[in-house]
Amino acid sequence: MCLDIRRGEVSCFGSVDVDPERMQAAMKEGNVTYIVENLTTLLHDKVIGSVGSKKVAVSIPAALAFTRTLTIPVKAERALKSAVELEAEQYIPVPVSGLIIDYQVIGRTATELSVLMCAAPKKIISLVSEAIEQVGLEVVAIEPSLMSVCRLLKATESAGLPSIIVDIGAVVTDIAAVDKGMLRVTGSAPIGGNTFTLDIARSLNTSLEQAHQLKVLYGLSFSTKQEKLNKALQPDLDAIVREVKKLIRYYNDRLGGAKLEQLLIVGSGANIPGIGDYFTNALFMAARVANPWQKINFGHLSPPARQVKPRYITVAGAASISQEELWK
């Protein structure tokens, strides 16, 4: 997506569906070919509108990055890089030598600094950068997908409030606690929109296509199929709820931040009627599907269908990055 952040207007957008197993294998093996093939298809055949820049901000799945808020003594500020790397060794099951680590001071007291640390394997960053450069584009920023989502929601959905963000992708759900629009801690669950569809198909003994239709048309809302769909979806949703509760406990016990006030649901798997009510009842917290599109317009372009729009939230957030963020 290309987005004029001053006017909130989209100048181009597009998406391409990939084989999750082949993509995972490509990332694991360092094989750039499959990624380049799909980027080429995307840029040449799937983009609506005009790509007005060769500079690209990239989001990578939260599962490929490590994001954590660290507490570091003020006296260590002069050697902050070394202090962050030392802390990273304790939290991340990858040698520091194999990581690219970035950090930002997000708070301070007389004795302690709160530092947001983000790290990703050098292998992944190099692979993504090489693939994008091979299709003639220039990478100016790479960040975890949840950072992109936070940026967009902070501007459009009052996500400056202490919030939980649940980003339901095709195969993985990323979860974050956010305070003042800044990530504090992240987690994930190996469940996504495809999981929902498969479990509906299996439970109701129907085709994947029919299962998808049932999911997006009826979901958890009142209908003659509500009981059967609830039964099919409940194990998956309960697994996500368990991960959310773990993250909330960590946030409360370790970070001592402001009370979390809301849960915002985003992602391609968020198009299930009634899913906001489900999380509200399960967590005793106000929950709803985020709708940043009320402040973003598609100008002269025909916008994507309502049920497809959620898949563009992450790239809209990446496209909203400012020059100040790039160079601070």
N, C-alpha and C positions, 0 to 999 in steps of 0.2 A: 504494500500500500504506500502511495505517496500522499502526504497530507500537508496542507498549508495550515500551520498551527495558529497563525494570526486570525485567519477567517474560519477555521474549523471546517475547511472544505477539502474533500478528497478529489485528487486529480487522476488517480488510477488505483486499481485494485485487481487482485486475481489470486487464485489458489490452484494447487494441483494435488491430487490424492496420490500418496505413495504406499507401497507395500511395507507395512511396519517391520516385518521380519527382515526384508532386504535392506531397509534403511538402518536397522539396528546392526546388522552384519557389516554394513559399509562403515559405520562409525567405529565399530569394534576393531575391524581389520585395517582401518586407515585407507579404505578404497574410495577414492574421490570420484570415480567414474559414474556410479549410480546417482550421486548427488548432482553432479554436473548435468547429466542427462535430464533430470527432473527440473533443474533450474532453467535449462535451455527451453524445455517444453513450456514452462511457466511464462517465461519472458516473451517467447515468440508466438504462443498460441492461446494463452489463457488470460492475458492482461486486458482489462477493459479500461480505456483511457490512454493517456500518454505518460510514459516514464520520463520525468523531467530532469532527473539527476542520475549520475553514476555513483554517487556516494550512498553507502548503505549502512544502516544501523541494524544489527542482527540480534535476534533473541534465540537463545538455546534453551532446551528443556531444563527445568529446575533440577531434574534427576541427574543431569550431567554436570551440575555445579554444586558447590558447597557454600552455603550462606549462613552466617552466624553473627550474633552480636556478642562482642567480647568486652570484658571489663579489665582495664589495664591501669596500673598505678600512674598517677600524673608524673611521678619522677622518672618514668620510663619514656616520656614523650620525645625526648631528644633522640632516642634510638627506637622510634616507634616501629619502623619496618622490621627490625630484628625481634621486637617484642611480639608483633603480630605473627611472624613466622614461627616463633616458639610456641605460641598458643595454637597455631594451626596444626602443628605436629601432634598435639594432644587430641584434636577433634577430627582430623581427616585421615582416613585409612590409606593414604597415598603419600609417598615421600615428597617433601616440599620441593625437592629438585625437579620433580615432574609436574609441578603446578605453576600456573600464572596466578599470582595473588594480588588483589587490589583491596583497598580499605579506605574508610572515611570516618572521621570523628563526628559522631552524631549527638554527643552530649558530654557534659563534664561537670564535676563537682570539685570541691577543694582538694580532694584526694584521689579521685578516679576519673578515667575517661571511658566513655561508651564508644566502642569502635565497631562499625559494621564492616565485616570482612566477607569478601567473596573470592572464591578460588575455583579454578577449572583446570582440568588436565591440559598440558601444553599440546598433547597429541590431538585433542578435540579442537582446540582453537586453531591450530595449524591446518587441520583438515578443512574446517569450515571456511577459513580465510582463503585457502588455495582454491576451493570449489568456486567461491564467489569471484575471485580474480580471474579464473578461467572463462567466465562468461562475460568478462569485460567490465566488471563493477569494482568499486573501491570500498573496502571496509573501513569505517571510521569509528565504530563502537560495537562491542559484543557484550551482552549482558544476559543474565538469567531471565527467562520469560516472565517471572513474577514481578521483576522490577519494571518491565514494560507495562504490565497490567496495572501496577500501582500508580505509575505516572499518569496513565489515562484516567483511572478512577478518581485520583485525587483532584483532577481538573473538572470532572463531570458528575461525580457521584458522592460528594461529601466524604470521600475516603480519607480525609484528614482526621476523621474520628478514629479512635482505636478500633480496629476491625480485623475480622478474619476474612481472608479471601480464599475461596475454593474454586480452583480452575480445573474444570472437568474436560480433559482432552479426549482423544479417540481411545487411547489405551492406558493413560496414566492420569491420575488426579493430583495436581500440585496444590499445596496448602500453605498459607502464610499468615503470620500475625503481623499487623501493620500499625504503626503509631505515628501520627503526624505525616502520613504519606510515605513513611520510610519502613522498609522491611526490617523486622526484628529477628524472626526465626522462620524457617521453612521446613516443610515435610512433604511426604507424598504417599500415595496408595496406588498399587498396581491394578487400578480399575478405571474404566473410562466408558465413553459412549458406546463403543463397540461391544464392551462387556455387557452393558445393559441389553443391547439388541440380541446378542447371542443367548442370554439367559431367558429373555422373553420367548425367543424362538423355541428354545429347548422346553421351557415350562408349558407353553401353549401348543407345542407340536405344530409349529407353522413355519413358513419360509422366512429367511432373513429380511427379505423385502417387506413382507407383511408385518413382521415384528417391528421393523423400523417405523412403519406407518402407525402402528398401535402406540408405539412409544411417544411419537411427536404429536399425535392427535389426541390421545386420551391420557397417557402417562398415569399420574397418581390422582388425577381429578375425578370427580364424581361421574360415573358412567356405569353401564351394565357390565363392563369388563374390569371395573375398579378392583374388585377382590382378587381376581386372577393376576392382574398386572402388579398389584401391591405385593402379592406373594412372590412373584418372579423377581421384582426389583429390590425387595427389602434386604436380602443378605448383602448385596453390593452396597447399598446405601448405608447400611449399618456398619460395614467395614470402613467406609469413609468417615462416618461419625466417630468411630473409635479413634481414628488417626487425628481428627480435629480435637477430640478431648485430650489426647496425649499432648498435642501442641499447646493447647490452652493451659494445661497443667505446667508445662515447662515455662511458658511465658510468665505465668503467675508466680511460680516458685523461684525461678532463676533470674528473671529479668526485672521483676517487680515494676512493670510498666503500669500505665493507666488502665483502668478497667475496660475490657473489650466490650464494645457496645453493639456491634452489628456483624452480620455475616453476609458477604456479597458473593454471589455465584456467577461465574463466567465460564466461557469455553464452549467448544462445539458440542459437548455432551450435556450442556445446561438446558437444552430445549425440551424439557420434560414438564408438561403442565403439572402444577402442584408441588414441584420440588422445593420451592421456597417454604411452603407450609410444613413440609416434612422436616426440614432442618430446624425450623422454628420450634416445632413440637419436641424434637429429639434433643435439642440443646438448650431449650428455654432461653433463646436469644433471637431477637428480630433478624429474620433472614429473607432475602429476596434475590431474584435474578437481576444483575446490574444491567442498566440500559444507557450506556454512554452516548448512544446515537441521537439522543435528544439535543445534544450540543455539537453534533458533527453532521454535516450535510454532504450529499454527493453531487451537488451542483447540477450540471447538465447530464451527468451520467445516470444510467438506470441503476438504482441500488440493488444489492443482492436481496434475495428473498428473505423474509423475516426469520425463517428457521435456519438460514445459513449465516446470518450476520454474526452470531457469536464467535465463529471461527476467526473473525478479523479483529477481535479485540486486542490480542497480543501485538499484532503488527501495527495496529493503529497507535498503540502505546510506544512502540519502538520508533515509529515515524514522527512522534511528538517530541522527540528529544531536542533539546535546545543547544545552541552554540555554547552557552554558559556551562551546561552540564558536560559538554565534550572537553572543554578546556580548563575547567576549574581544578 
